[in-house]
Amino acid sequence: MSTEDYKPAKQEKRLGRNERVTILNTDIDVLNVEDTVKLVEEYVKHKEPLHLIGVNADKINELNKNERLKQIVNSCGVINADGASVVMAGKFLGKPLPERVAGIDLMQKLVELSEEKGYSIYLLGAKQEVVEKTAQVLMERYPRLKIAGIHNGYFKEKDWPQISSELKKAQPDFIFVGITSPLKEYLVEYLQDDGNNGVFMGVGGSFDVISGNIPRAPVWMQKMNLEWLFRVMQEPSRLFKRYFVGNTKFIISVMKERGTGKRK
């Protein structure tokens, strides 16, 4: 489906009463990790479909160039600040956010919840050996975890109906999607429109980290909000432009927004 043919995304039901702020045309929930987990579980309990999404500087830059992506992101029931730069921008703009809700940390919290409450999960994305190893590692960490299925991320748009059919048979409570953006958002929108009512969450490269395929930043770098720098050091050719050029663009945009006096 081309951007020109795209119809505005359907607004998801918001079950939470939390505050929501807008930064650079992006709606963001004022939630920390624990509050997010509690709110997301309400969607599971009520069998209410949810696209749980995290935004960082790169995604905000992208959605301001891509109307279809902007519509999808802002229609999501829960939108987290998954980037220290977004949290700092909120503070600078007088729209404080409690903390960065890192995707990999949130995913693992939801996996813990799933083991505790008997919810099922589905892993969708990455290379076959990576998603298989991710499932293995999660089962070792959480022995009572129900994994409803796995599927690698190497498929084309013509295969989306088959993916949807597999999900309908598995009926997982959580579907963790490790596919690059914005294809990930387009896929989740399709799967939801096709009647899949679980909680969909994009998890970036979390499968690679959990499986041990790539290392995560040391804890001290995570605490100092330098995880992005560690990632650049690991994959400089792929990530240098995204973080250094992209973050510069983001900072300039934030400064312009402050100059316009937007306070919502």
Buried (B, 14 or more C-beta within 10 A) or exposed (E): EEEEEBEEBEEBEBBBEEEBBBBBBBBBBBBBBEBBBEBBBBBBEEEBBBBBBBBBBBBBBBBBEBEBBBBBBBBBBBBBBBBBBBBBBBEBBEBEBBEBBBBBBBBBBBBBBBBEEEBBBBBBBBBEEBBBBBBEBBBEEBEEBBBBBBBBBEBEEEEBEEBBEBBEEBEBBBBBBBBEBBEBBBBBBBBBEBEBBBBBBBBBBBBBBBBEBBEBBEEEBBEEBBBBBBBBEBEEEEBEEBBEEBBEBBBEBBEEBBEEEBEE
